[in-house]
Amino acid sequence: MRGRDAVSRFALGALLLLACDASGLAGQEILSGFEGSTELGSYRADFDRLAYARSLERDAPVEAVEGALLSRLFAKPDGRSNLEVFRSYERELMAGGFDIHFASALGSPMSFRLKQIYDPPHTTSFRERVYAKSDGSGRVGALDLAFVVGAADHYLIASRTAAGEERWVAVLLSGSRPYYMVEELTLEAMEEGTVTLDLEALRSEIAASGKIAIYDIHFATGTAEIEARSADALAVIATYLQETSGGFYIVGHTDDTGSLDNNMRLSEARAAAVRKALVDTHGIDASRLETRGVGPLAPVSSNTDDVGRTLNRRVEIVQRLS
């Protein structure tokens, strides 16, 4: 009889989580807190990253996904173990069709791995996240957050694609406080057009460092064909060149995807396409512009994730002194 009661109690905890059906994925929040929990605070961002690992081995790669993030901090009810809360989320996610990429009761000797996953550069520092208290009285203290990540003894990461939407969920439970965190991320591309090349910024950057990286010149994938949305950036560069004298290098950069030879050719072709557009469309003297392509040889970020690769794909305008 005691065994049946324990099973019923466990099932009740699981059923009180929101059902993870396809319609539930349309909203930001698909999981409730465990039965009887108190939500202490939450952090929301239209675009952020969720880092994770599929292994707790020290050298296992840290991966990341990006999109709309909701992170909530809870206090679990008295008398309910971390294992019960953990298994409830695990079973509910599995029942909802999520793939569990990793799930483990860590134990304190392994918590260093989660700190590694949740520290920059893999994800946004918790010192930068503002968790608004659920009662409206301010922000959650950094120490409360540290008790989860720094002392976690249970962790899982799961994902599911349904109705055209990819959703990721992470659950972490503290081994030293009755706290746990539930993070939900809806995979999304970063909104474009929120930062555009500014003439004054171009002037000051070249004056300060002799070069500027341009991210507003876009090419069709794998080609040197400049897309129409690059017109404004090219116009700003042309204006700067018209008000200055002297020569400049136009340097193409790629990420490290594909072969080195192809990337070297592609980066040179893209630099040449920018030069041609400035000469043909904006009347810049061709003798002032010299092109080079360095492929993936001068990265500004890691090539191991989408964010780093995006930063590495760029065109630089470099002042030429002779």
GIDA-V269786 format. One record per pair of residues at least 4 apart in sequence whose ideal C-beta (glycine too) atoms are under 8 Angstrom apart, sorted by the first residue. I is the first residue (numbers start at 1). J is the second residue. Records with the same first field share a line. If there is no record, write none. Layout:
BEGIN
I=J / J
END
This chain:
BEGIN
1=5
2=6
3=7
4=8
5=9
6=10
7=11
8=12
9=13
10=14 / 84 / 87 / 88
11=15
12=16 / 35
13=17 / 34 / 35 / 80 / 84 / 85 / 88
14=87 / 88 / 91 / 92 / 95
16=32 / 34 / 35
17=31 / 32 / 34 / 88 / 89 / 92
18=24 / 29 / 30 / 31 / 32
19=24 / 96
20=24 / 25 / 30 / 31 / 92 / 93 / 95 / 96 / 97 / 98 / 160
21=25 / 96
22=162 / 163
23=163
24=30 / 96
25=30 / 160 / 162 / 163 / 165 / 167
26=163 / 165
28=44 / 68 / 70 / 184 / 186
29=70 / 184
30=167 / 169 / 184
31=89 / 92 / 169 / 182 / 184
33=37 / 38 / 39 / 72 / 74 / 182
34=74 / 76 / 77 / 80 / 85 / 88 / 89 / 180
35=77
36=76 / 77 / 80
37=74 / 75 / 76 / 77 / 180
38=74 / 75 / 77 / 134
39=72 / 73 / 74 / 134
40=73 / 74 / 75 / 131 / 133 / 134 / 140 / 144 / 179
41=72 / 73 / 131 / 132 / 133 / 134 / 139 / 140
42=70 / 71 / 72 / 73 / 131 / 132 / 134
43=69 / 70 / 71 / 72 / 129 / 130 / 131 / 132
44=68 / 69 / 70 / 71
45=68 / 69 / 124
46=68 / 191
47=66 / 67 / 68 / 69 / 188 / 190 / 191
48=66 / 67 / 68 / 69 / 123 / 124 / 185
49=64 / 65 / 66 / 69 / 122 / 123 / 124 / 307
50=64 / 65 / 66 / 69 / 123 / 168 / 170 / 183 / 185
51=62 / 63 / 64 / 117 / 118 / 122 / 123
52=62 / 63 / 64 / 65 / 101 / 102 / 117 / 157 / 168 / 170
53=60 / 61 / 62 / 63 / 102 / 113 / 117 / 157
54=60 / 63 / 101 / 102 / 157
55=60 / 102
56=60 / 102 / 104 / 106 / 110 / 113
58=113
61=304
62=116 / 117 / 122
63=305
64=122 / 123 / 305 / 307
65=159 / 166 / 168 / 185 / 187
66=185 / 187 / 188 / 190 / 306 / 307
67=185 / 186 / 187 / 188
68=185 / 186 / 188
69=183 / 184 / 185
70=183 / 184 / 185
71=129 / 131 / 181 / 182 / 183 / 184
72=181 / 182 / 183
73=131 / 140 / 144 / 145 / 148 / 179 / 180 / 181
74=179 / 180 / 181 / 182
75=178 / 179
76=80 / 82 / 85 / 173 / 178 / 179 / 180
78=178
80=84 / 85
81=85
82=86 / 105 / 153 / 154 / 173 / 174 / 175 / 180
83=87 / 105 / 154
84=88
85=89 / 154 / 173 / 180
86=90 / 103 / 105 / 154 / 156 / 171 / 173
87=91
88=92
89=93 / 156 / 169 / 171 / 182
90=94 / 100 / 103 / 156 / 171
91=95
92=96
93=98 / 100 / 156 / 158 / 160 / 169
94=98 / 100
96=160
97=160 / 162
98=158 / 159 / 160 / 167 / 169
99=158 / 159 / 160
100=156 / 157 / 158
101=157 / 158 / 159
102=155 / 156 / 157
103=155 / 156 / 157 / 158
104=110 / 154 / 155 / 156
105=153 / 154
106=110 / 111 / 113 / 114 / 152 / 153 / 154 / 155 / 175
107=111 / 153 / 175
108=151 / 153 / 175
110=114
111=115 / 150 / 151 / 152 / 153 / 175
112=116
113=117
114=118 / 149 / 150 / 152 / 155 / 172
115=119 / 149 / 150
116=122
117=122 / 123
118=122 / 123 / 126 / 149
119=123 / 125
120=124 / 125
121=302
124=128 / 129
125=129
126=142 / 145 / 146 / 149
127=142
129=145
130=139
131=139 / 140 / 145
132=136 / 138 / 139 / 140
133=137 / 138 / 139 / 140
140=144 / 145
141=145
142=146
143=147
144=148 / 177 / 179
145=149 / 181
146=150 / 151
147=151 / 174 / 176 / 177 / 179
148=152 / 172 / 173 / 174 / 177 / 179 / 180 / 181
149=172 / 181
151=174 / 175 / 176 / 177
152=172 / 173 / 174 / 175
153=173 / 174 / 175
154=171 / 172 / 173 / 175 / 180
155=170 / 171 / 172 / 173
156=169 / 170 / 171
157=168 / 169 / 170
158=168 / 169 / 170
159=166 / 167 / 168 / 169
160=166 / 167
161=165 / 166 / 167
162=167
165=186 / 187
166=186 / 187
167=184 / 185 / 186 / 187
168=183 / 184 / 185 / 187
169=182 / 183 / 184 / 185
170=181 / 182 / 183
171=180 / 181 / 182 / 183
172=180 / 181 / 183
173=179 / 180 / 181
174=178 / 179 / 180
196=216 / 232 / 233
197=201 / 202 / 214 / 216 / 232 / 233 / 236 / 237
198=202 / 236
199=203 / 236 / 239 / 240
200=204
201=205 / 212
202=206 / 212 / 236 / 237 / 240 / 317
203=207 / 240
204=208
205=209 / 211 / 212
206=210 / 211 / 212 / 240 / 317 / 319
210=318 / 319
211=316 / 317 / 318 / 319
212=316 / 317
213=300 / 314 / 315 / 316
214=233 / 237 / 314 / 315 / 316 / 317
215=311 / 314
216=230 / 232 / 233
217=226 / 230 / 233 / 234 / 274 / 315
218=226 / 227 / 229 / 230
219=223 / 224 / 225 / 226 / 227 / 270 / 273
220=225 / 227
222=266
223=266
224=266 / 269 / 270 / 272 / 273
225=273
226=230 / 234 / 273 / 274 / 277
230=234
231=235
232=236
233=237
234=238 / 274 / 277 / 278 / 281 / 282
235=239 / 282
236=240
237=241 / 278 / 317
238=242 / 278 / 281 / 282 / 283 / 284
239=243
240=244
241=248 / 278 / 282 / 284 / 288
242=282 / 284
246=288 / 319 / 320 / 321
247=287 / 288 / 289 / 290 / 320 / 322
248=288 / 289 / 290 / 317 / 318 / 319 / 320
249=289 / 290 / 291 / 292 / 316 / 317 / 318 / 319 / 320
250=271 / 274 / 275 / 289 / 290 / 291 / 292 / 315 / 316 / 317 / 318
251=267 / 271 / 291 / 292 / 293 / 294 / 315 / 316 / 317 / 318
252=266 / 267 / 268 / 269 / 270 / 271 / 274 / 291 / 292 / 293 / 294 / 315
253=267 / 293 / 294 / 295 / 296 / 298 / 299 / 312 / 313 / 314 / 315 / 316
254=258 / 263 / 266 / 267 / 295 / 296 / 312 / 313
255=263 / 296 / 299 / 303 / 308 / 309 / 310 / 312 / 313
256=263 / 296 / 299 / 303 / 309 / 312
257=263 / 303 / 309
258=262 / 263
259=263
260=264 / 295 / 296
261=265
262=266
263=267 / 295 / 296
264=268 / 293 / 294 / 295
265=269 / 293
266=270 / 293 / 295
267=271 / 293 / 294 / 295
268=272 / 291 / 292 / 293
269=273 / 293
270=274 / 293 / 315
271=275 / 291 / 292 / 293 / 315
272=276 / 291
273=277
274=278 / 291 / 315
275=279 / 286 / 289 / 291
276=280
277=281 / 282
278=282 / 284 / 289
279=283 / 284 / 285 / 286 / 289
284=288 / 289
285=289
290=320
294=298
296=303 / 312
299=303 / 308 / 311 / 312
300=311 / 312 / 314
301=307 / 308 / 309 / 311 / 312
302=308
303=308 / 309 / 312
304=308
305=309
306=310
307=311
308=312
309=313
END
